[in-house]
Amino acid sequence: MNHVALEGVTDDRIGDESERRRLTGPLGTTDLALSHYRLAPGDGFPGGLHAHTDQAEVFVVLAGVATFETPDAPGGEVTVSAGEAIRFGPGEFQSGWNRGDTDCVALALGAPRDTEDTRIPVACPDCGHGDLRLDVAGDTPALVCPDCDAAHIPEPCPTCGDGELLARLGPDAEPIAVCETCGDEFATPPLG
């Protein structure tokens, strides 16, 4: 048995106001990844629109409201309120945000514990395959095509030159790239 107090677990800052507390290590879980989130209004769960081909994810909202973007929902999004939970199976794309006026507090659970294949809904510029695999093993994160093995390095925002681009769902529930700094949107992200 392992027991921890949330306040005793070091938090990872997400933006200026939000935090993630990774509980997997402190609790010694072997088959389950577990994190506690507090998202300020306007902030989101890290990672943007993504899917794990080898892991299911469950989000349990404890306070506030989380809005999840997913191509699998009517209109491209689903709202999950306090006391509700949502599951995304392996291969289902999702990203979550706090679009409310108060903090959103949630638990995120992933099983199996470790994921080896995270996909981003960006087409390969070389062969056109629809989803690139996120590779963070090297010094610079890359998006690698699972079909032709081409590696592409995400470039900074073409507008502001500063921001990190995240995959999101656009108005037609189609994937787009959005700059976290300036908010500009791109049909396809710039890749090197």
Secondary structure by P-SEA (a helix, b strand, c coil): cbbbbcccbbbbbccccbbbbbcccccccccbbbbbbbbcccccccccbbbbccbbbbbbbccbbbbbbbcccccccccccccbbbbbcccccccccccccbbbbbbbbbccccccccccccccccccccbbbbbccccbbbbbbcccbbbbbbbcccccccbbbbbbbcccccbbbbbccccccccccccc
